[in-house]
Structures are given as C-alpha cells and as structure tokens.
Amino acid sequence: MCDKTFCKEVVAIGGFVDIDEEYGHDQDGEPTIHETTYFCPKSMYPVPRVIAVSKKLSAECQKDLISSFGLLWADYGACANRLRSFVEHFLNQLNVSRVSEKGKGLNLSQRITLFGKTYPNHALSFDALREVGNRGSHAGVADFDDLIKCYQLLRRPITELIDKPHEEDALIAQRLIDKNKRKPPP
C-alpha cells in the first residue's frame, strides 16, 4: 500500500526474494554472517508509471508508454521494443514524414535524422531509444538501468514538444501584461 496519505493505493507485486550472505569476523575474531535481502519484482498491478503520461500525447503514444511500464518489470527486451514503438508514434504525432522527397519509405533512423534537422538535441535522445529498442527487439535483451535512462530521456521531448509549457507561460505573461499595463490618460 502506498504510504502517501493522499494515495493509499494497493499494488499487487509478484517476484522473488534473494538473500545475499556475507561471512566475516567481528573485532574479537568471532565469525559473523551479514545478510542482505533483495526484493526483485517481476510484475505489478496496477503498474506504477515511471514517468508522467501527458494527456496531449496521441492514443498510440499513451498506449506504448503505459504498456512499457508493465513490461519494465516482466520483460526488459519487450519494454525496450515498446519504447522504440513510442518513438515511431511520437514522430507520427509530430508529423515527421515517413516518406522521402523521392517517395521512398524512411526507416526510423532516417526519420530521426530528418527530425534532428529541427530538434537536434531530441534527435540524439530518440536515436538512443532506437538503439536500445533495436537490441531489445532483435536480441531480446535490455538492461534495466538503460531502460530507466530511456524514460529519463523521454521526459524533455514530451514536455517541450507536446505539453509546451513555454507556450502556456507566454500566454500567462501576456495576460499579466495586458491586465497590468499602464494605460495612457484619457
């Protein structure tokens, strides 16, 4: 159960427990055993969200993200694949062409390069997600820490390109200016 007073949501967790024993000696030379218990979750319901899922994301992008959260605990390779799918759907939402000027289909790497002409910093992040996703798709493996870093890399493009808080800030600023601007005497 969540220990936040406003939440208290109950989550079912399945997995395994591992106990690591470390043998040593105390100051008097007596043998000691130090046990460390590790809890390794493999599934959760409901699945906790690793990052916020913007309501402004397309339905496909939201589905990819939410599915990836559950896969993070069960199948790292499948999670990486779902994050790769997210990148494809995100580029669709941003209207990044799927076809070259010559009418030939573009693969994800080419689409990211095209996207990078306008958003080079985000393109680098998407290329990293593509590589992790390719490894998950083709080798069936991914590293947990790499997946967490992928989620970290997704936060900024979602915020800057979809949620666009800078546009909301500009609107708020303009309203404040209009409201408080000194009016010329009549």
Backbone torsions as a table, in degrees:
resi	resn	phi	psi	omega
1	MET	NA	136.1	177.3
2	CYS	-61.8	135.0	-177.8
3	ASP	-88.3	2.5	175.5
4	LYS	-76.9	127.9	-174.8
5	THR	-60.8	-29.5	-179.5
6	PHE	-81.6	-10.8	-174.4
7	CYS	-106.6	-75.0	-178.6
8	LYS	59.1	22.2	179.1
9	GLU	-67.7	140.3	177.9
10	VAL	-96.2	131.3	179.6
11	VAL	-123.4	129.7	175.0
12	ALA	-87.9	130.9	-177.8
13	ILE	-125.8	132.0	174.6
14	GLY	-119.8	144.9	179.8
15	GLY	172.1	-148.9	178.7
16	PHE	-138.7	163.7	179.2
17	VAL	-115.3	136.6	177.3
18	ASP	-124.2	134.2	179.1
19	ILE	-114.1	124.4	179.1
20	ASP	-104.4	122.6	179.8
21	GLU	-104.5	131.9	178.2
22	GLU	-121.1	121.7	-177.4
23	TYR	-96.2	143.7	179.9
24	GLY	-162.4	-161.3	179.1
25	HIS	-137.0	145.3	176.2
26	ASP	-83.8	-173.6	-176.6
27	GLN	-62.3	-27.3	-178.8
28	ASP	-90.3	3.5	-179.9
29	GLY	85.2	4.7	178.9
30	GLU	-76.3	140.3	179.2
31	PRO	-66.3	142.6	178.0
32	THR	-131.2	155.5	173.5
33	ILE	-127.6	125.5	176.0
34	HIS	-111.0	121.5	-179.7
35	GLU	-105.0	134.1	173.9
36	THR	-120.1	128.0	-179.4
37	THR	-101.0	129.4	177.6
38	TYR	-114.8	131.4	175.5
39	PHE	-103.5	124.8	-176.3
40	CYS	-117.6	93.5	-179.7
41	PRO	-69.3	141.1	176.5
42	LYS	-119.2	-16.2	175.6
43	SER	-158.0	151.7	178.1
44	MET	-144.8	146.6	173.8
45	TYR	-149.0	127.0	-7.6
46	PRO	-68.5	153.3	-175.8
47	VAL	-75.1	129.6	176.1
48	PRO	-71.1	144.8	178.6
49	ARG	-83.0	128.1	-178.7
50	VAL	-75.7	-38.8	174.1
51	ILE	-133.6	165.8	178.0
52	ALA	-67.4	143.9	176.7
53	VAL	-107.1	105.9	-177.8
54	SER	-63.7	138.5	175.8
55	LYS	-71.0	-14.3	179.6
56	LYS	-85.5	-8.1	175.7
57	LEU	-70.7	150.5	176.4
58	SER	-62.4	160.5	178.9
59	ALA	-58.4	-38.9	179.2
60	GLU	-63.6	-44.1	179.7
61	CYS	-64.1	-44.0	178.5
62	GLN	-60.6	-43.5	179.6
63	LYS	-61.7	-44.0	178.3
64	ASP	-59.5	-47.8	-178.4
65	LEU	-63.0	-49.6	-176.9
66	ILE	-63.8	-39.5	176.4
67	SER	-63.6	-39.2	-179.1
68	SER	-63.6	-33.1	-179.5
69	PHE	-61.4	-42.4	178.9
70	GLY	-69.6	-38.0	-179.3
71	LEU	-70.1	-24.4	179.6
72	LEU	-55.3	-32.2	-177.1
73	TRP	-93.7	-16.8	-173.0
74	ALA	-111.3	-38.0	-173.3
75	ASP	-152.8	99.3	-175.9
76	TYR	-59.5	-41.2	-179.8
77	GLY	-63.0	-43.5	178.8
78	ALA	-66.5	-35.9	177.2
79	CYS	-62.7	-45.7	179.0
80	ALA	-60.5	-40.8	178.4
81	ASN	-62.3	-41.6	-179.2
82	ARG	-67.0	-35.7	176.5
83	LEU	-67.5	-35.0	175.2
84	ARG	-63.9	-42.5	176.3
85	SER	-61.3	-38.2	177.5
86	PHE	-57.4	-45.3	-179.2
87	VAL	-59.5	-44.1	178.8
88	GLU	-60.4	-46.5	-178.7
89	HIS	-69.7	-32.7	176.9
90	PHE	-64.2	-44.2	177.8
91	LEU	-63.7	-36.0	174.7
92	ASN	-60.9	-45.4	-178.7
93	GLN	-61.3	-33.6	179.4
94	LEU	-87.1	7.7	177.8
95	ASN	61.0	34.6	173.4
96	VAL	-77.0	125.2	-173.5
97	SER	-56.5	145.9	174.6
98	ARG	-100.9	-0.9	-175.4
99	VAL	-131.8	138.3	178.2
100	SER	-72.3	171.7	178.2
101	GLU	-62.3	-24.0	179.4
102	LYS	-89.4	3.6	177.2
103	GLY	86.4	7.9	179.9
104	LYS	-90.9	141.1	179.8
105	GLY	-63.5	141.0	179.0
106	LEU	-100.9	137.1	173.8
107	ASN	-82.4	175.4	-174.9
108	LEU	-61.6	-40.7	179.6
109	SER	-60.2	-43.4	179.1
110	GLN	-66.8	-38.0	178.2
111	ARG	-66.0	-38.9	178.0
112	ILE	-64.8	-40.2	176.9
113	THR	-61.1	-44.3	177.3
114	LEU	-61.0	-46.5	177.4
115	PHE	-59.5	-37.4	-177.4
116	GLY	-66.1	-17.9	176.7
117	LYS	-65.1	-29.8	179.0
118	THR	-99.9	-37.3	-175.6
119	TYR	-128.6	72.6	-174.7
120	PRO	-61.3	-37.7	-179.3
121	ASN	-67.8	-40.0	179.0
122	HIS	-72.5	-31.8	179.2
123	ALA	-62.9	-38.7	178.1
124	LEU	-61.9	-42.9	177.4
125	SER	-62.6	-44.3	-179.3
126	PHE	-66.6	-34.2	177.3
127	ASP	-66.3	-37.3	176.4
128	ALA	-63.1	-43.7	178.2
129	LEU	-64.9	-35.9	177.7
130	ARG	-63.3	-44.3	-179.4
131	GLU	-64.8	-45.4	177.5
132	VAL	-62.7	-41.4	178.9
133	GLY	-65.2	-39.0	177.2
134	ASN	-62.8	-43.1	178.5
135	ARG	-62.9	-42.0	178.1
136	GLY	-65.0	-38.4	-178.3
137	SER	-72.3	-45.0	-171.9
138	HIS	-91.6	-38.1	179.8
139	ALA	-95.9	-15.3	179.7
140	GLY	74.4	17.6	-179.2
141	VAL	-135.1	156.4	172.4
142	ALA	-159.7	157.5	178.5
143	ASP	-92.8	137.3	179.2
144	PHE	-54.7	-47.4	-178.8
145	ASP	-62.5	-36.4	176.9
146	ASP	-64.6	-39.4	179.5
147	LEU	-64.7	-41.1	177.6
148	ILE	-62.1	-40.4	177.4
149	LYS	-65.7	-34.9	176.4
150	CYS	-61.3	-44.8	177.3
151	TYR	-60.7	-39.7	178.4
152	GLN	-61.4	-40.9	179.6
153	LEU	-68.1	-23.8	-179.0
154	LEU	-77.9	-25.2	-173.6
155	ARG	-59.2	-46.6	-175.7
156	ARG	-66.6	-48.6	178.8
157	PRO	-60.4	-38.0	178.4
158	ILE	-62.9	-46.1	-179.0
159	THR	-64.8	-50.3	-172.7
160	GLU	-76.5	-33.6	-173.9
161	LEU	-101.5	-20.5	-178.5
162	ILE	-111.7	-54.6	-178.5
163	ASP	-73.7	-34.3	176.4
164	LYS	49.5	59.7	-180.0
165	PRO	-62.4	-26.2	178.4
166	HIS	-61.8	-34.3	177.8
167	GLU	-69.4	-40.3	177.1
168	GLU	-65.3	-40.7	178.2
169	ASP	-62.4	-41.8	179.4
170	ALA	-63.5	-39.1	178.2
171	LEU	-64.9	-44.6	177.9
172	ILE	-61.4	-45.2	-179.4
173	ALA	-61.1	-44.3	-179.1
174	GLN	-64.1	-40.1	178.2
175	ARG	-63.1	-39.9	177.8
176	LEU	-65.5	-41.0	178.2
177	ILE	-62.5	-48.8	-178.7
178	ASP	-61.1	-40.0	-177.4
179	LYS	-70.8	-38.6	-170.9
180	ASN	-105.9	1.2	-179.1
181	LYS	-63.7	136.6	178.3
182	ARG	-67.4	125.4	-179.1
183	LYS	-88.3	139.3	177.6
184	PRO	-67.7	144.8	179.4
185	PRO	-61.7	146.2	-178.1
186	PRO	-68.8	NA	NA
